[in-house]
C-alpha cells in the first residue's frame, strides 16, 4: 500500500499542464485529490477524465485571499484536512522584456505567480502547524535560479521570489513538522508555451519534460518519510543546459 494512500492533496492550477500532471501522479499514489483553478469547465473536464481515481474540483482565484480561504474551508468540510498542497498556478506574458512590458503586466504576473503562492501557503499553514504535519510543494522554475531571457523579466523575478519564499517558510516551519519543497523544472511541454514570443515547434516540444515527469517527482517528494526533507530540486530535459 502506498504511503500516500488516503492523504488529501490539493493541487492549485491542477486543471492543465504541470498541475494536472502532479494531480494525476498523486491520485495514482492513492491520494484523495482536489484540483483548483480559475476555470471551472477546465477543472470539471480534467476531473472527469481522471482514469485512476476520481478527483474533486473547486474554483479558486489565488490572487484573492477570500477565494483562497473559501477553497480550504471547503476542503476541511468535505475531506477533513489538507495533507499535501501543490502550488502550480502560473502565467507568463508575450512581452517579456523591460522595454516592452507594461507595469500592469508586471503586477499581473507577480500577483498570480508569487502572491498567489503566498496566499495559499498562508491559508493552509495554520492547520498543518496544529497537526505538526504537512507537505507543501511549490512549482518554481529554472527561471527562479537563472534569470535567462527565455523566462522574461517578470516571470524570472516571480520565480526567484517563490524560491526564497519556500526556503524561508521551510526553515521557519520545519520545527512544526512541515516540509516545504520548491521543484524547479526546466522546459516543460505545457499550454504556457503558447505565451512564448516565438512559436515552439512540435520537434522541440517532444524533447522537453512532460507534465507527468514533474508529477512523478512531486509524488516521490510527498511520499518520503517525515524525517526526510528536500528543500529544493531541479529537474530538466536531458538536452537543456544548466550553467
N, C-alpha and C positions, 0 to 999 in steps of 0.2 A: 504494500500500500504506500502511495506517495506521502511524503512528509507534509505536503500541501493539501491533502485531502480534507475537504470541508472548510478550508480557510476562505475568508471573504476578501476578494480582491476588487478594488475599484480602479478602473483604468480611465484616466482623463484623456480625452482625444482618442477614445477607443473605437471610433466608427470607421476609421480608414488608416492606411499606412502603418507606421511603426506601432501605433497604439493598438490597432486591430491585431497585428502580429503578436504583440505581448498578451492581449486578451485571449487569443486562441491558445497560446502556449500555456498560460496559467490554467485555462479551462481543461486542457489535456492533462495537466498535472493534478487535477482534482479540485481546483478552486471553484467556489461559487463566484462568478464574475459579474460585475456591473460595469457596463461601458457608458461613459458620459461624454457629452459634447454639445455643440450648439445646434446641430441639425437633427431634428427628431426622425425624419424619414430615413436619413443615412444610418442612424443608430438602430432603428427598427429593422431595416434590411439586413444589417450586419448581424444583429442578434438572431434573426430568423434563419440566417444561412449558417449558423454555427452547427457544424456536423458532429461535434464531440459531446458537447454539454450545453444545455440551454443557458443563454445569457440574459440577464435583465438589462434594461437601459433606462437612462434618465437624462433629460436635458439639463445642461448647465452652461452658464456664461462665466468663465473663470475670472473675468475682469470685474464681476460683481460679487462682492463679499456676501451679499444677501442670497444670491443664487447659489453660491458655494455652500453656505450654511444650510440652505434648504436641501441640497443634494445629500449631504452627510447626515442630516436629520432623518431623511427618508431611508437611507441605508440602515441606520440604527433601528428604525421602526420595523423595517422589513427583514433584516438579516442579523440584527443584534449588535454588530460592531464591524469596523474596518480593520482587518489584519494586515493587508498589503495595499499600498496605494502606489500607482504608477502615474507620473506626470508626463504625458506625451503630447499635449496640445501645443502646437507651434505654427507660426506663419512666417513667410518671408515676402519680400516685395521685388518687383522687377527693377525699379530704380534704386540700385544698391549703393551708389557712390555718394559721398558727401555733397558733391556739386549738384546732383540731380534729385536727391531725396528731399522731400518736403518735411517740415517739422512735425506735421500731424502724422506722417508715415512713421517717423521715429517713435512717436507716442504709441501708435497702434502696435508696433512690433514689441516694444518693451512691456506694454500693458498685458499682452497675451503671453509672450514667451517668458517673462520674468515675474511680473507682479501676479500673474495667474498662478504660477508655481508657488509663490509665497502664500497666496490666499488659500490654496488647497492644503498646504502644509500647516498653516496657522489654524485651519479648521479641524484637522484630524489629530494634531499632536496632543491636545489635552486628554482625549480618551486613551491614547497609546501610553501616555505618561502614567495615567491612573492604573493601567493594567501592567505596566512595566514590560511592555512587549509591543512590537510593531515594526514593519518594514516599509520604508519609503524609497522608491526608485525614481529618480528624475532622469528623463532622457535629455541629455545635453547634446553635444556635437563636438567633433574635432575642431569646429569653428570656435568652440569655447576654450581651446588650448592654443590654437594657431590662428591668428587674425589674418587669414588669406583673403584675397579679392573675391574669391568664389562665393563666400557667405555674404559679404557686404557689411557695411559699417554697423547698421542697426542690429542685424542678426548676430554678428560676431560679439558685439557688446552685450546683447541679451544672453547669449550662451556663456560668456565669461562670468556674468553675474549669477547664472544658475549654478555654475561650478562652485563659486565662492559661497553661495547660499547653502548648497548641500554640504560642503565641507564644514562650514560654521555650525550648522544645526547638528550634523553628525557628531562633532566634537562636544557640543553642549548637551545633547540628549542621549549620548551613549550610556551615561550613568543611569538613565531611566529604562535601559533595555531596548532602546530604539536604534535600529540600524538604518542609516541613510546612505544610499549609493548614487553616484552620478555615472550613468552609462554614456560614453562619448562615441557615438557612431561616426564612421566616415560616410562616404556617399551611399545612400540607400535609395532603391527604386520605389519611390512613393509619389503620390499626387503633388507633393510640394515641388517636384521638379518642373511642374507647369509654370511656376513663377520664376524660372531661370530667365535671364536676359536673352539667352540663345537656346533654341530648341535642343533637346537631348535625344540623340539617336537611339534606336532600339538596340543597336550593337553595343553602345556604351551602357545602356540600362542593364543589359544581360551580364555585364562584368561587375556590376555593383552588388552590395549586400541586398538581400531581400528582407522584407519586414519580419518574416519568420526566423531569420538568423538572429536578429536582435531579440526577438521573443524568447528564443532558447536561452540566451544569455540572462535575460531577466528572470525566467523561471528558475534557472540554476542559482542565481543570487538569492532569490526568495526562499529557496529550499535549503539553504545552508543552516547548520546548527546555530543556535542563538549566540554561541560564543564566537562565531566567525563573522567578521565584518570586512566587506570590500568597500572602501571609501570611494574608489573610482576605477573604472575600467574602460579601456579604448578597444573598440572592435571596428575593423576597417576591411575593405576589399583587399585582397592579396596584391593587386596591381596598383593600389593607391599609396603614394609615398607618405612618410611620416617623419618630418625633419623639423 
